[in-house]
Amino acid sequence: MEADGYGTGVAEPLSSVAEDNVYEEGYNSYSYQRDTGQDTPRARSPEMAGFQYGGNTMNQTMSEGHYGTSRSHGDDLFSRYIVEPSSRFQPGSVFKIYWSEPLGDGLNATVRSYMDKKGEKFHYSFRRFIVVASDEGHSTCVPILTYGHRACTKRGVKAQKHGIVYQVGNRPFRLHMEPELGFPPARVELFERTEKLDKESRVNYSKLVTIEHNYRVFFIGRIHPGDFVNIVSPAVDTCWGKKRRHHR
């Protein structure tokens, strides 16, 4: 099998699920859900009062025992986040992780944030990732984002580097005035009944993120096998091929 541009190769389908509805038509041929103007119902944020910022990342803090080890901290909420064996990180898998990153400009004021000892501001939240490729001890992933529930209408977001992800049984959804995205929609098979994808969920195929396998994660589903092979993997390859990798 010929390797792709970043040395991962093209993943095989995750199961024998029939690859029905493989997308061979153009992006505009999809039947989209209409924007009713109503907000997507969202679960309440977990109670984080008294959280201690003890590690370099939020996930490190969880791994050190502040969360995920006792029912006294959010009951089952954090106990679902565990260190999984590398074999669980299969291409196409979708998982959640407690994530932190530097606080940029224009973020929603409701996003939880903190300041480290050096005065740098960070925000933290639960974030979903799609596994693109795996190696010993780590995986290369792309994030699923809503951009404050503005999707690709948010200023500065490069729509041509994104694609819609939506739950099996639903239809892909584009917001009013949202520009045409660069890649076709991809279906997500969710295994957890408590999970749902917001209608504004978008994948940034150009943002490759390394996730170490010693982080606590919560696997919630996978990309439909046919969509991973025909949409997700080629989209990542396309974005990678357009990156500047040589000094000018």
VOPATI-205066 format. One line per 5 residues: for each residue x, z, y of N, C-alpha, C. Coordinates in Angstrom, 1 decimal, padded with zeros to 4 digits. Atoms other than C-alpha are relative to their C-alpha. Example, Ala and Ser with C-alpha at 12.3 -4.5 7.8 and 13.67 -1.06 7.14 Angstrom:
000.9/000.0/-001.2/012.3/007.8/-004.5/000.9/000.0/001.2 | -000.9/000.0/-001.1/013.7/007.1/-001.1/-000.8/000.8/001.1
end
This chain:
000.8/000.0/-001.2/000.0/000.0/000.0/000.9/000.0/001.2 | -000.8/000.1/-001.2/001.4/-001.0/003.4/-000.3/001.2/000.9 | 000.2/-001.1/-000.9/001.9/001.9/005.8/-000.5/-000.5/001.3 | 000.4/000.4/-001.3/000.3/001.9/009.2/001.1/000.3/001.0 | -001.0/-000.1/-001.0/002.1/002.2/012.5/000.6/001.3/000.2
-000.5/-001.3/-000.2/002.6/005.9/012.4/000.3/000.6/-001.4 | -000.6/-000.4/001.3/003.6/006.1/008.7/-000.9/000.8/-000.9 | 000.9/-000.8/000.9/000.5/007.5/007.1/-000.6/-000.8/-001.1 | 000.7/000.9/001.0/-000.9/004.5/005.2/-001.5/000.1/000.3 | 001.5/000.0/-000.2/-004.6/003.8/004.9/-000.6/000.8/-001.1
000.5/-000.9/001.0/-006.5/006.5/003.1/-001.0/-000.6/-000.9 | 001.0/000.4/000.9/-008.6/005.9/000.1/-001.3/000.7/000.3 | 001.3/-000.7/-000.2/-012.3/006.7/000.2/000.0/001.4/-000.7 | -000.1/-001.4/000.5/-013.0/010.4/-000.5/-000.9/000.2/-001.2 | 000.8/-000.2/001.1/-015.6/009.8/-003.1/-000.6/-001.4/-000.4
000.6/001.3/000.4/-017.6/007.1/-004.9/-001.3/-000.3/000.7 | 001.2/000.2/-000.7/-020.4/007.3/-002.4/-000.1/-001.5/000.4 | 000.2/001.4/-000.3/-021.8/003.8/-001.9/000.3/-000.3/001.5 | -000.4/000.3/-001.4/-020.3/002.2/001.3/-001.1/-000.9/000.6 | 001.1/000.8/-000.6/-023.7/001.1/002.6/000.1/000.0/001.5
000.1/000.0/-001.4/-024.3/000.1/006.1/001.4/-000.1/000.6 | -001.4/000.2/-000.5/-020.6/-000.9/006.6/-000.1/-000.9/001.3 | 000.2/000.6/-001.3/-020.3/-002.0/010.2/000.9/-001.3/000.1 | -000.7/001.3/-000.2/-019.4/-005.7/010.4/-000.4/-000.7/001.3 | 000.5/000.7/-001.2/-021.4/-006.5/013.5/000.7/000.7/001.2
-000.7/-000.5/-001.2/-020.3/-005.9/017.1/-000.6/001.4/000.4 | 000.4/-001.3/-000.4/-020.6/-002.6/018.9/-001.4/000.1/000.6 | 001.3/-000.1/-000.7/-023.7/-003.5/020.9/-001.1/-000.3/-001.0 | 001.1/000.3/001.0/-025.6/-004.3/017.7/-000.7/001.3/-000.5 | 000.6/-001.3/000.5/-026.3/-000.6/017.0/-001.3/000.3/000.6
001.3/-000.5/-000.6/-029.7/000.9/017.4/000.3/001.5/000.5 | -000.4/-001.2/-000.5/-029.1/003.8/019.7/-001.3/000.9/000.3 | 001.0/-000.9/-000.4/-031.2/006.9/020.3/-000.2/000.0/001.5 | 000.2/000.1/-001.4/-032.8/006.9/023.7/000.2/001.4/000.6 | -000.3/-001.2/-000.8/-031.8/009.5/026.3/-001.3/000.5/000.6
001.3/-000.6/-000.5/-034.9/011.7/026.8/000.2/000.9/001.2 | -000.3/-000.9/-001.1/-033.1/013.7/029.5/-000.1/001.4/-000.3 | 000.1/-001.4/000.4/-033.5/016.9/027.6/001.4/000.4/-000.5 | -001.3/-000.5/000.4/-030.5/019.1/026.9/000.0/000.2/-001.5 | -000.2/-000.3/001.5/-029.2/019.4/023.3/000.0/001.5/-000.2
000.0/-001.5/000.3/-030.1/022.9/021.9/001.4/000.4/-000.5 | -001.3/-000.4/000.4/-026.9/024.8/021.5/000.0/001.5/-000.4 | 000.0/-001.4/000.5/-026.1/028.0/019.7/000.7/000.9/001.0 | -000.6/-000.9/-000.9/-025.2/031.1/021.6/001.5/000.2/-000.3 | -001.4/-000.3/000.2/-021.5/031.8/022.2/000.3/001.3/-000.7
-000.2/-001.2/000.7/-020.0/034.4/020.0/000.5/001.1/001.0 | -000.4/-001.1/-000.8/-019.4/037.8/021.5/001.5/000.2/-000.1 | -001.5/-000.1/000.0/-015.7/038.0/022.5/000.5/001.3/000.8 | -000.4/-001.1/-000.8/-015.7/041.3/024.4/001.1/000.8/-000.7 | -001.1/-000.8/000.5/-012.5/043.3/023.9/001.0/-000.8/-000.8
-000.9/000.8/000.7/-010.6/040.3/022.5/001.4/000.3/000.6 | -001.4/-000.3/-000.3/-006.8/041.0/022.5/000.8/-001.3/-000.1 | -000.8/001.2/000.1/-004.5/038.1/023.3/001.4/000.3/-000.4 | -001.2/-000.4/000.5/-001.7/038.9/021.1/001.0/-001.0/-000.5 | -000.9/001.0/000.6/-000.3/035.6/019.9/000.2/-001.2/001.0
-000.3/001.2/-000.8/001.0/032.3/021.2/-001.2/-000.9/000.1 | 001.2/000.8/000.0/-002.3/030.7/020.4/-001.2/000.9/-000.5 | 001.1/-000.8/000.5/-005.8/032.0/019.8/-000.1/000.1/-001.5 | 000.0/000.0/001.4/-005.5/031.0/016.2/001.0/000.9/-000.6 | -001.0/-001.0/000.4/-002.4/033.0/015.8/-000.5/001.4/000.1
000.6/-001.3/-000.1/-004.2/036.0/017.1/-001.0/000.3/-001.1 | 001.0/-000.2/001.1/-007.0/035.5/014.6/000.8/000.2/-001.3 | -000.8/-000.2/001.2/-004.4/035.1/011.8/000.7/001.3/-000.1 | -000.7/-001.3/000.0/-002.8/038.4/012.8/-001.0/001.1/-000.3 | 000.9/-001.1/000.4/-006.0/040.2/011.9/-001.0/000.4/001.0
001.0/-000.5/-001.0/-008.0/040.5/015.1/-001.4/-000.6/-000.4 | 001.2/000.6/000.4/-010.7/038.2/013.6/000.1/-000.6/-001.3 | 000.1/000.7/001.3/-011.8/036.8/010.3/000.4/000.9/-001.2 | -000.4/-000.9/001.1/-010.8/039.8/008.2/-001.0/001.2/-000.2 | 000.9/-001.2/000.1/-013.6/042.3/008.8/-001.4/-000.4/000.5
001.4/000.2/-000.4/-017.4/042.2/009.0/-000.3/000.7/001.3 | 000.3/-000.7/-001.3/-017.2/044.5/012.0/000.2/-000.9/001.2 | -000.2/000.9/-001.2/-016.1/041.6/014.2/-000.8/-001.3/-000.2 | 000.8/001.2/000.1/-018.9/039.1/014.4/-000.6/-000.3/-001.4 | 000.6/000.2/001.4/-020.1/039.6/010.8/000.6/-001.2/-000.7
-000.5/001.1/000.7/-019.8/036.3/009.0/000.6/-001.1/000.9 | -000.4/001.1/-000.9/-018.9/034.2/012.1/001.5/-000.3/-000.2 | -001.4/000.3/000.1/-015.2/034.6/011.8/000.6/000.1/-001.4 | -000.5/-000.1/001.4/-014.9/035.4/008.1/000.0/-001.3/-000.6 | 000.0/001.4/000.6/-015.6/031.7/007.4/001.3/-000.7/000.3
-001.2/000.6/-000.4/-012.3/030.9/009.1/001.1/000.6/-000.8 | -001.0/-000.5/001.0/-009.6/031.2/006.4/001.2/-001.0/000.0 | -001.2/000.8/000.2/-006.1/029.8/005.7/-000.3/-000.8/-001.3 | 000.4/000.8/001.1/-006.9/026.9/003.3/001.3/-000.6/-000.6 | -001.1/000.7/000.6/-004.5/025.3/000.8/000.1/-001.5/000.6
-000.2/001.4/-000.5/-003.0/021.9/001.9/-000.8/-001.0/-000.6 | 000.8/000.9/000.7/-005.0/020.2/-000.7/-001.4/-000.2/000.6 | 001.3/000.2/-000.7/-008.2/020.8/001.4/000.0/-000.9/001.1 | -000.1/000.8/-001.2/-006.9/018.8/004.3/000.1/-001.5/-000.4 | 000.1/001.4/000.5/-008.0/015.4/002.9/-000.4/-000.9/001.2
000.4/000.9/-001.0/-008.2/012.4/005.2/-001.5/-000.2/000.1 | 001.4/000.1/-000.2/-011.7/012.2/006.7/-000.7/001.3/000.0 | 000.7/-001.3/-000.1/-012.4/015.9/006.4/-000.2/000.4/001.4 | 000.4/-000.5/-001.3/-014.0/017.6/009.4/000.1/001.5/000.0 | -000.1/-001.5/000.0/-013.1/021.2/010.3/-000.1/000.5/001.4
000.0/-000.7/-001.3/-013.5/023.7/013.1/001.2/001.0/000.0 | -001.2/-000.9/-000.2/-010.7/025.8/014.5/-000.2/000.7/001.4 | 000.0/-000.7/-001.3/-010.5/028.4/017.3/001.2/-000.4/000.8 | -001.0/000.8/-000.6/-008.5/026.5/019.8/000.2/000.4/001.4 | -000.3/-000.2/-001.4/-006.7/027.1/023.1/000.9/-001.0/000.5
-001.0/001.0/-000.6/-004.9/024.8/025.5/000.0/000.3/001.5 | -000.1/-000.2/-001.4/-003.8/024.8/029.1/-001.3/-000.4/000.8 | 001.2/000.3/-000.7/-006.7/024.9/031.6/000.2/-001.1/001.1 | -000.2/001.1/-000.9/-006.9/021.6/033.4/-001.1/000.0/001.1 | 000.9/000.1/-001.1/-008.8/020.6/036.5/-001.4/-000.5/-000.4
001.3/000.6/000.2/-012.5/020.0/036.5/-000.7/000.5/-001.3 | 000.7/-000.5/001.2/-013.4/022.0/033.4/-001.3/000.8/000.4 | 001.3/-000.8/-000.3/-016.9/023.6/033.2/000.3/001.4/000.2 | -000.3/-001.4/-000.4/-016.9/027.0/034.8/-000.4/001.0/-001.1 | 000.4/-000.9/001.1/-018.6/028.4/031.7/000.9/000.1/-001.2
-001.0/-000.1/001.0/-015.7/027.7/029.5/000.8/001.3/000.1 | -000.8/-001.2/000.0/-013.9/030.9/028.5/001.4/-000.3/000.3 | -001.4/000.2/-000.3/-010.4/031.2/029.9/000.7/001.3/000.2 | -000.8/-001.2/-000.1/-007.6/033.6/030.2/001.3/-000.4/000.7 | -001.3/000.3/-000.6/-004.2/033.9/031.9/001.1/000.8/-000.8
-001.1/-000.7/000.8/-001.0/034.6/030.0/000.9/000.7/000.9 | -000.9/-000.9/-000.8/001.8/036.8/031.1/000.8/-000.8/001.0 | -000.7/000.8/-000.9/003.5/033.9/032.9/-000.9/-000.5/001.1 | 001.0/000.4/-001.0/000.3/033.3/035.0/-000.6/-001.4/-000.3 | 000.6/001.3/000.3/-000.6/030.0/033.2/-001.4/000.3/-000.6
001.3/-000.1/000.5/-004.3/029.6/032.6/-000.3/-000.8/-001.2 | 000.3/000.7/001.3/-005.7/028.6/029.2/-001.6/000.1/-000.1 | 001.4/-000.2/000.5/-009.2/028.0/027.9/-000.1/-000.1/-001.5 | 000.1/-000.1/001.4/-010.4/028.6/024.4/-001.4/-000.2/-000.4 | 001.3/000.3/000.5/-013.3/027.5/022.3/000.1/-000.4/-001.5
000.0/000.6/001.4/-014.3/026.3/018.8/000.1/-001.5/000.2 | -000.1/001.5/-000.1/-013.2/022.7/018.4/000.0/-000.6/-001.4 | 000.0/000.7/001.2/-013.8/020.2/015.7/001.1/-001.1/000.0 | -001.0/001.0/000.2/-011.1/017.9/014.3/-000.3/-000.8/-001.3 | 000.0/000.9/001.2/-011.0/014.9/011.9/001.4/-000.1/-000.5
-001.3/000.2/000.6/-008.1/014.8/009.5/000.2/-001.5/-000.2 | -000.4/001.4/000.1/-006.4/011.4/009.8/001.0/-000.2/-001.1 | -001.0/000.1/001.1/-003.4/012.0/007.5/000.6/001.4/-000.2 | -000.5/-001.3/000.3/-001.8/015.0/005.8/001.4/-000.1/-000.6 | -001.4/-000.1/000.6/001.8/016.0/004.9/000.1/001.4/-000.5
-000.2/-001.3/000.5/003.3/019.1/003.5/000.0/001.0/001.1 | 000.1/-001.0/-001.0/002.2/022.0/005.6/-000.7/-000.3/001.3 | 000.7/000.4/-001.3/000.5/020.1/008.4/-000.8/-001.3/-000.2 | 000.8/001.2/-000.1/-002.0/017.4/009.2/-000.1/-000.6/001.4 | 000.2/000.7/-001.3/-002.4/014.8/011.9/-001.5/-000.2/000.1
001.4/000.0/-000.2/-005.9/015.0/013.4/-000.4/-000.6/001.3 | 000.6/000.4/-001.3/-008.1/013.6/016.2/-001.2/000.9/000.3 | 001.0/-000.9/-000.3/-010.5/015.8/018.1/-001.4/-000.6/000.3 | 001.4/000.4/-000.4/-014.3/015.6/018.5/-000.3/000.8/001.2 | 000.2/-000.6/-001.3/-015.2/016.4/022.1/-001.3/-000.4/000.6
001.2/000.4/-000.7/-018.3/016.4/024.3/000.3/-000.1/001.5 | -000.4/000.1/-001.4/-016.4/016.7/027.7/-001.1/000.7/000.8 | 001.0/-000.7/-000.7/-018.8/019.4/028.9/-001.4/-000.6/-000.1 | 001.3/000.7/000.3/-021.7/017.5/027.4/-000.3/-001.2/001.0 | 000.1/001.2/-000.8/-021.0/014.6/029.7/000.5/-001.3/-000.7
-000.5/001.1/000.8/-019.4/012.5/027.0/000.9/-000.9/000.9 | -000.9/000.9/-000.7/-017.6/009.4/028.4/-000.5/-000.3/001.4 | 000.4/000.2/-001.4/-019.5/009.6/031.7/000.9/000.9/000.9 | -000.8/-000.9/-000.8/-017.0/012.3/032.8/001.2/-000.8/000.6 | -001.1/000.7/-000.7/-014.5/011.1/035.4/001.3/000.2/-000.7
-001.3/-000.1/000.6/-011.1/010.3/034.0/000.1/-000.3/-001.5 | 000.0/000.2/001.4/-012.2/009.9/030.4/000.1/-001.5/-000.3 | -000.2/001.4/000.3/-011.0/006.6/028.9/-000.9/-000.4/-001.1 | 001.1/000.4/000.9/-014.1/005.2/027.2/000.5/-000.9/-001.1 | -000.5/001.0/001.0/-012.1/002.4/025.4/000.8/000.7/-001.1
-000.7/-000.7/001.0/-010.2/005.0/023.5/-000.9/000.9/-000.9 | 000.9/-001.0/000.7/-013.3/006.8/022.1/-001.0/-000.8/-000.8 | 001.1/000.5/000.8/-016.1/006.3/019.6/-001.0/001.2/-000.2 | 001.0/-001.0/000.3/-019.3/008.1/018.9/000.1/000.5/-001.5 | 000.2/-000.5/001.3/-019.7/010.4/015.9/-001.4/000.7/000.0
001.4/-000.5/000.1/-023.2/011.4/014.7/-000.3/000.3/-001.5 | 000.4/-000.5/001.4/-024.8/013.1/011.7/-000.7/-001.0/-000.8 | 000.7/000.8/000.9/-026.0/011.2/008.7/-001.5/000.3/000.1 | 001.5/-000.2/-000.1/-029.8/010.7/009.1/-000.4/-000.1/001.5 | 000.3/000.2/-001.4/-029.6/010.4/012.9/000.5/-001.3/000.5
-000.5/001.3/-000.5/-028.8/007.5/015.2/001.1/000.3/001.1 | -001.0/-000.3/-001.1/-025.8/007.2/017.6/-000.7/000.0/001.3 | 000.7/-000.3/-001.3/-026.6/008.3/021.1/001.0/-000.3/001.1 | -000.8/000.2/-001.2/-025.2/007.0/024.4/-000.8/000.5/001.2 | 000.6/-000.6/-001.2/-025.9/008.8/027.7/-000.2/-001.1/001.0
000.3/000.9/-001.1/-027.4/007.1/030.7/001.3/-000.3/000.8 | -001.2/000.4/-000.8/-024.6/005.2/032.6/001.3/000.2/-000.7 | -001.2/-000.1/000.8/-022.1/005.9/029.8/000.6/-001.4/-000.2 | -000.6/001.3/000.2/-019.7/002.9/029.6/000.1/-000.3/-001.5 | -000.2/000.4/001.4/-019.2/000.9/026.4/001.2/000.6/-000.5
-001.2/-000.6/000.6/-016.9/002.7/024.1/000.8/-001.0/-000.8 | -001.0/001.0/000.6/-013.9/001.1/022.4/-000.2/-000.2/-001.5 | 000.1/000.1/001.4/-014.9/001.7/018.8/-001.5/000.3/-000.5 | 001.3/-000.2/000.5/-018.1/001.6/016.7/-000.3/001.5/-000.4 | 000.4/-001.3/000.4/-020.0/004.8/015.9/000.3/000.3/-001.5
-000.3/-000.5/001.4/-019.0/006.8/012.7/-000.9/001.1/-000.4 | 000.9/-001.0/000.5/-021.2/008.9/010.6/000.7/001.2/-000.6 | -000.6/-001.2/000.5/-020.5/012.5/009.7/-001.0/000.6/-001.0 | 000.8/-000.7/001.0/-021.7/014.2/006.5/000.3/001.5/000.1 | -000.2/-001.4/-000.2/-022.1/017.9/007.3/-000.5/000.7/-001.3
000.3/-000.7/001.2/-022.0/020.3/004.4/-000.6/001.4/000.3 | 000.5/-001.4/-000.4/-022.9/023.5/006.4/-001.3/-000.1/000.7 | 001.3/000.1/-000.6/-026.5/024.0/007.2/000.0/000.5/001.4 | 000.0/-000.6/-001.3/-025.6/026.1/010.2/000.6/-000.9/001.1 | -000.8/000.8/-000.9/-023.6/023.3/011.8/-000.9/-001.2/000.4
000.6/001.2/-000.5/-024.8/020.4/014.0/001.0/-000.7/000.9 | -000.8/000.7/-001.0/-023.2/017.7/016.1/-000.8/-000.2/001.2 | 000.7/000.4/-001.2/-024.2/017.5/019.7/-000.1/-001.5/000.2 | 000.2/001.4/-000.1/-025.5/014.2/020.7/001.1/-000.7/000.9 | -001.1/000.5/-000.8/-022.6/013.8/023.2/001.4/000.0/-000.7
-001.3/-000.1/000.7/-019.9/014.1/020.5/000.7/-001.3/000.0 | -000.8/001.2/000.0/-017.1/011.6/020.9/001.4/000.3/-000.6 | -001.3/-000.1/000.6/-013.8/011.1/019.1/001.0/-000.7/000.9 | -001.0/000.6/-000.7/-010.7/010.5/021.1/001.1/-000.5/-001.0 | -000.8/000.6/001.1/-008.8/008.2/018.7/001.5/-000.1/000.5
-001.3/000.1/-000.4/-005.7/008.2/020.9/000.7/001.3/000.1 | -000.6/-001.3/-000.2/-005.1/011.9/021.0/000.3/000.6/-001.4 | -000.4/-000.6/001.3/-003.2/012.8/017.8/000.5/001.4/000.2 | -000.3/-001.4/000.0/-002.9/016.5/017.2/000.5/000.5/-001.3 | -000.5/-000.6/001.3/-000.8/018.3/014.6/-000.6/001.4/-000.2
000.6/-001.3/000.4/-002.6/021.2/012.9/000.8/000.5/-001.2 | -000.7/-000.6/001.1/-000.5/023.5/010.8/-001.0/000.6/-001.0 | 000.9/-000.5/001.0/-002.0/024.5/007.5/000.0/001.5/-000.2 | 000.1/-001.4/000.0/-001.3/028.2/008.1/-001.0/000.6/001.0 | 001.0/-000.4/-000.9/-004.0/028.3/010.7/-001.3/000.2/-000.7
001.4/-000.3/000.6/-007.5/029.7/009.9/-000.9/-001.1/000.5 | 000.9/001.1/-000.3/-010.0/026.8/009.8/-001.3/000.2/-000.8 | 001.3/000.0/000.6/-013.6/026.2/008.7/-000.4/-001.4/-000.3 | 000.4/001.3/000.4/-014.3/023.0/006.8/-001.5/-000.1/000.0 | 001.4/000.1/-000.2/-017.8/021.8/007.8/-000.6/-001.4/-000.6
000.5/001.3/000.4/-018.0/018.2/006.5/001.1/-001.1/-000.1 | -000.9/001.1/000.0/-016.4/014.8/006.4/-000.6/-001.2/000.6 | 000.5/001.3/-000.4/-016.6/011.3/007.8/-000.5/-000.7/-001.2 | 000.5/000.8/001.1/-018.7/009.0/005.6/001.2/-000.8/-000.4 | -001.2/000.7/000.5/-016.0/007.4/003.3/000.1/-001.4/000.5
-000.1/001.4/-000.5/-016.9/003.9/004.3/000.4/-000.1/001.5 | -000.3/000.0/-001.4/-016.7/004.7/008.0/001.4/000.5/000.3 | -001.4/-000.4/-000.2/-013.4/006.4/007.6/000.9/-001.1/-000.2 | -000.9/001.1/000.4/-011.8/003.4/006.0/-000.2/-001.2/001.0 | 000.3/001.2/-000.9/-013.5/000.8/008.3/000.0/000.3/001.5
000.1/-000.3/-001.4/-013.8/002.6/011.6/001.1/001.0/000.5 | -000.8/-001.0/-000.5/-011.8/005.8/012.0/001.5/-000.3/-000.1 | -001.4/000.3/000.2/-008.5/004.8/010.4/000.5/-001.2/000.8 | -000.4/001.1/-000.8/-008.3/001.4/012.1/000.0/000.4/001.5 | 000.0/-000.4/-001.5/-009.2/003.0/015.5/001.2/000.8/000.3
-001.3/-000.7/-000.2/-006.3/005.4/015.2/001.2/-000.9/000.0 | -001.1/001.0/000.1/-004.0/002.6/014.2/000.1/-000.8/001.3 | 000.1/000.8/-001.2/-005.2/000.5/017.2/000.5/000.8/001.2 | -000.5/-000.8/-001.1/-004.6/003.3/019.7/001.5/000.3/-000.1 | -001.4/-000.2/000.2/-001.3/004.1/018.2/000.9/-001.2/000.4
-000.7/001.2/-000.3/-000.2/000.5/018.5/000.1/-000.3/001.5 | 000.0/000.2/-001.4/-001.0/000.5/022.2/000.9/001.0/000.8 | -000.8/-001.0/-000.7/001.2/003.5/023.0/001.3/-000.5/000.3 | -001.4/000.3/-000.4/004.5/003.1/024.8/000.9/000.8/-000.9 | -000.9/-000.7/000.9/007.2/004.0/022.3/001.5/-000.4/000.2
-001.3/000.4/-000.4/010.2/002.5/024.0/000.3/000.3/001.4 | -000.4/-000.2/-001.4/012.1/003.4/027.1/000.0/-001.3/000.8 | 000.0/001.2/-000.8/011.5/001.0/029.9/001.3/-000.1/000.8
end
